[in-house]
Amino acid sequence: MSQKKRLVSSQKLVGMQVIDVKGIMVGSVRDVGVDLTDKRLVLYVTTKAKTELEIPWESIQSIEDVVLL
């Protein structure tokens, strides 16, 4: 039996909180980008300290109400 596709729009991701495996808030999603060199998606995250992070899609464990790393 095939799994149902789960799609998330970039508009839904922007503004979502990003939580690490310890349950600590890393920051919030500022944008979604495409790495054309490595052909992968990345999340641009603004941290609580107002710095910018690039989170590769492979690092995401789950997306529901928050992005879980």
C-alpha positions as MATLAB code, in Angstrom:
seq = 'MSQKKRLVSSQKLVGMQVIDVKGIMVGSVRDVGVDLTDKRLVLYVTTKAKTELEIPWESIQSIEDVVLL';
ca = [
       0.000    0.000    0.000;
       1.446    3.405   -0.961;
       1.875    6.218    1.540;
      -0.133    9.397    1.150;
       2.021   12.337    0.040;
       2.506   15.044    2.628;
       3.193   18.461    1.153;
       4.120   21.621    3.041;
       4.130   24.995    1.324;
       6.942   27.462    1.879;
       4.349   29.963    3.141;
       3.420   27.564    5.948;
       7.073   26.973    6.896;
       8.024   30.654    7.112;
       7.579   31.817   10.693;
       7.500   28.301   12.190;
       9.563   27.696   15.296;
      12.572   25.402   14.912;
      13.224   23.056   17.849;
      16.335   20.906   18.335;
      16.444   17.303   19.626;
      16.793   18.559   23.227;
      13.574   20.547   22.949;
      15.356   23.900   22.839;
      14.051   26.561   20.473;
      16.700   27.327   17.863;
      14.781   30.141   16.156;
      12.208   30.568   13.425;
      12.138   29.855    9.699;
      12.860   33.014    7.682;
      12.828   31.453    4.211;
      13.222   28.257    2.184;
      15.982   27.984   -0.387;
      17.419   25.652   -2.990;
      21.129   24.821   -3.002;
      21.736   24.590   -6.749;
      25.225   23.127   -6.319;
      24.212   20.193   -4.111;
      20.608   20.050   -5.398;
      18.967   20.129   -1.986;
      16.531   22.237   -0.001;
      17.580   24.335    2.971;
      15.736   26.312    5.618;
      17.054   29.753    6.488;
      16.534   30.190   10.220;
      16.847   33.345   12.287;
      18.054   32.366   15.767;
      17.049   33.935   19.072;
      20.434   35.718   18.990;
      19.441   37.245   15.584;
      22.044   35.233   13.673;
      21.256   33.288   10.504;
      21.517   29.506   10.092;
      21.193   27.321    7.020;
      19.521   24.037    7.973;
      19.761   21.268    5.339;
      16.511   19.438    4.657;
      18.127   16.139    5.701;
      18.439   17.493    9.278;
      14.667   17.847    9.687;
      13.008   15.009   11.590;
       9.420   16.228   11.499;
       7.221   19.160   10.500;
       3.904   19.572   12.247;
       3.176   22.693   14.336;
       6.953   23.243   14.606;
      10.049   22.124   12.702;
      11.820   19.430   14.713;
      15.519   18.840   14.089;
];
